[in-house]
């Protein structure tokens, strides 16, 4: 009886944030507190936050310096878009529930494709450490970008360098909030589990963790694969938010964007990653609105300057080790 009550209590705690965030976002949209443009930016911020949470697992909690995150984001985006384009249309507009189920399946397929590729890449790459690992993942990202550019030569619907068109707009506020809530819950539960403690132990001192009997290579592969699965799901949401994909959306510069979000929020800090993701996206768009068109490129001067100042004043990230109560370990609440 007690276990049933606790299960229901935990289920309520998991569902409540989703309902609260979805209700607030839909109310903002319905009563036109924000125009559709800013609602779309909110959805993009949720998508970027999911991808950043994945990199936080890889770099923040496991200590693996990866610079190829955007490549897995692209794999998820192209996989989900291709599946929906090939098979999603067969459900038609009259079967809303079936099309939504197909969309959920395409997101899962995008996450699975990214995770599968990450697992294959991790086998040779994760034997490297530190800067060498970063360079290897960066090289993998460049290879994937070339493949995306020439994808139409072996799979014409992907569009290659011309871009992929004809993608249905399926991503909505409930979908991004649902995915972000799920991502936060998964990260929270993984981090505070035995496996999460092992990942953190590897980050702190891999030699000591191995001496304690931990299979460090297997655990690093698991952490890398899980983080890339997040990127794949985020890519699928991105594809169905903007309905157009171009290889330039997934070049290695995009990996730096996510890396900066994770570092700015604080390595191994979920709350900081969420705050930095939303702050990063809304700051970029606010500067786009505020700056005159002829000075728009100054965004890429102001933002790095802001990052340097933040790193000097807050070297452990914006929030350091502080987390929301819900995200803390039960011991520290």
BAMAR-840573 format. One line per field, with one value per residue (C-alpha): residue number from 1; x, y, z. Coordinates in steps of 0.25 Angstrom, whole numbers. Example, Ala and Ser with C-alpha at 12.3 -4.5 7.8 and 13.67 -1.06 7.14 Angstrom:
BEGIN
i = [1|2]
east = [49|55]
north = [-18|-4]
up = [31|29]
//
This chain:
BEGIN
i = [1|2|3|4|5|6|7|8|9|10|11|12|13|14|15|16|17|18|19|20|21|22|23|24|25|26|27|28|29|30|31|32|33|34|35|36|37|38|39|40|41|42|43|44|45|46|47|48|49|50|51|52|53|54|55|56|57|58|59|60|61|62|63|64|65|66|67|68|69|70|71|72|73|74|75|76|77|78|79|80|81|82|83|84|85|86|87|88|89|90|91|92|93|94|95|96|97|98|99|100|101|102|103|104|105|106|107|108|109|110|111|112|113|114|115|116|117|118|119|120|121|122|123|124|125|126|127|128|129|130|131|132|133|134|135|136|137|138|139|140|141|142|143|144|145|146|147|148|149|150|151|152|153|154|155|156|157|158|159|160|161|162|163|164|165|166|167|168|169|170|171|172|173|174|175|176|177|178|179|180|181|182|183|184|185|186|187|188|189|190|191|192|193|194|195|196|197|198|199|200|201|202|203|204|205|206|207|208|209|210|211|212|213|214|215|216|217|218|219|220|221|222|223|224|225|226|227|228|229|230|231|232|233|234|235|236|237|238|239|240|241|242|243|244|245|246|247|248|249|250|251|252|253|254|255|256|257|258|259|260|261|262|263|264|265|266|267|268|269|270|271|272|273|274|275|276|277|278|279|280|281|282|283|284|285|286|287|288|289|290|291|292|293|294|295|296|297|298|299|300|301|302|303|304|305|306|307|308|309|310|311|312|313|314|315|316|317|318|319|320|321|322|323|324|325|326|327|328|329|330|331|332|333]
east = [0|11|19|6|4|19|18|5|12|25|16|8|22|26|13|11|23|18|4|8|18|9|-3|5|11|-3|-9|2|-1|-16|-17|-6|3|14|13|14|29|33|25|33|46|41|39|53|59|52|59|72|71|68|81|89|84|90|103|103|102|114|123|117|115|124|135|136|140|132|131|122|109|103|105|96|86|86|85|72|67|69|64|51|48|50|41|30|32|31|21|14|6|-1|-9|-16|-21|-34|-26|-20|-17|-10|-1|3|6|14|22|25|30|39|45|48|54|63|68|71|78|87|89|93|103|108|111|118|126|129|136|149|148|146|159|165|165|165|168|170|156|151|158|153|139|141|146|134|125|132|130|115|114|120|111|99|104|104|92|84|93|89|76|69|58|69|72|87|93|80|73|62|48|33|34|21|20|17|25|16|17|11|21|34|29|26|40|47|40|44|58|59|53|62|75|71|68|81|90|85|85|97|101|100|110|119|119|123|134|140|139|146|157|156|168|162|149|156|163|150|145|137|138|140|140|127|121|127|121|107|108|112|101|90|95|94|80|76|82|75|61|64|68|55|47|55|52|37|38|44|40|53|67|80|94|99|89|98|112|123|120|106|114|121|107|103|116|116|102|107|119|112|101|111|117|108|97|84|77|89|88|73|75|86|79|67|76|85|73|65|77|81|67|66|79|73|61|69|81|79|80|94|99|93|106|111|103|115|124|115|112|126|130|118|123|137|132|123|135|144|133|126|137|128|116|105|99|111|106|93|81|66|61|54|67|75|79|69|81|83|68]
north = [0|10|6|9|23|26|22|31|42|41|40|53|60|56|60|73|81|76|81|94|98|94|101|114|113|111|122|132|127|128|142|147|151|147|148|135|138|138|126|119|124|118|105|106|109|96|88|94|91|76|76|83|74|62|69|72|57|55|66|72|58|49|58|54|67|65|75|67|68|76|64|55|66|65|50|51|62|56|42|48|57|45|36|46|50|36|29|40|46|33|36|48|60|53|44|54|43|34|45|49|35|34|47|41|29|37|45|32|27|40|38|23|26|36|27|15|23|29|15|11|24|23|9|15|29|28|21|35|45|60|69|57|53|67|67|53|57|70|62|53|65|70|56|56|70|65|54|63|72|60|52|54|45|33|37|48|52|57|69|69|83|89|85|76|82|77|74|74|84|75|81|89|95|83|74|82|84|69|65|75|71|56|60|67|55|45|53|55|40|36|46|42|27|17|19|34|33|24|35|46|37|35|50|53|42|31|24|23|19|7|4|2|-8|1|-3|11|9|3|13|25|18|17|32|37|29|34|48|47|41|54|61|52|55|70|69|62|73|84|78|78|92|99|89|91|85|90|84|97|95|84|89|89|103|98|89|101|108|96|95|109|107|96|103|116|109|101|87|76|86|83|96|104|97|100|115|117|110|120|132|129|127|139|148|145|148|161|166|163|172|183|185|192|183|189|186|172|164|171|161|152|162|165|151|146|158|155|140|145|154|143|133|143|146|132|122|110|115|124|115|108|96|101|93|94|86|76|73|72|58|54|55|70|74]
up = [0|4|-9|-17|-11|-13|-28|-30|-22|-31|-44|-40|-37|-51|-58|-51|-57|-71|-69|-62|-73|-84|-78|-76|-90|-97|-88|-93|-107|-106|-100|-109|-98|-108|-123|-131|-134|-119|-117|-128|-121|-108|-115|-121|-107|-102|-113|-111|-96|-99|-107|-97|-86|-95|-96|-81|-79|-88|-84|-71|-63|-70|-74|-89|-97|-109|-121|-130|-123|-135|-144|-136|-135|-150|-151|-142|-150|-164|-159|-153|-164|-175|-167|-166|-180|-185|-176|-168|-179|-181|-168|-174|-167|-163|-153|-144|-133|-143|-149|-135|-131|-144|-140|-127|-134|-143|-131|-124|-137|-138|-124|-127|-140|-133|-121|-130|-138|-125|-120|-132|-132|-117|-119|-125|-121|-106|-105|-107|-95|-93|-105|-115|-112|-115|-128|-132|-130|-137|-149|-148|-149|-161|-168|-165|-170|-184|-184|-181|-193|-202|-197|-209|-217|-210|-203|-212|-202|-193|-203|-200|-201|-206|-193|-190|-192|-190|-176|-168|-157|-145|-134|-124|-110|-103|-111|-107|-93|-92|-98|-89|-76|-80|-83|-69|-62|-69|-66|-51|-49|-56|-49|-35|-39|-37|-51|-50|-38|-46|-58|-48|-42|-56|-58|-45|-46|-56|-51|-37|-42|-50|-38|-30|-41|-50|-65|-69|-84|-84|-75|-84|-96|-89|-84|-98|-105|-96|-98|-113|-112|-106|-118|-128|-121|-121|-136|-139|-132|-139|-153|-150|-144|-156|-167|-175|-172|-178|-175|-170|-158|-153|-156|-145|-141|-136|-127|-121|-118|-109|-103|-99|-93|-84|-79|-77|-69|-61|-64|-57|-54|-60|-55|-60|-74|-75|-71|-81|-92|-91|-88|-100|-110|-105|-104|-119|-123|-114|-120|-134|-131|-123|-132|-145|-158|-161|-148|-146|-148|-135|-128|-130|-123|-112|-108|-107|-99|-90|-89|-85|-74|-69|-69|-61|-51|-50|-54|-50|-58|-55|-44|-40|-32|-28|-33|-32|-20|-29|-36|-24|-18|-7|3|1|1]
//
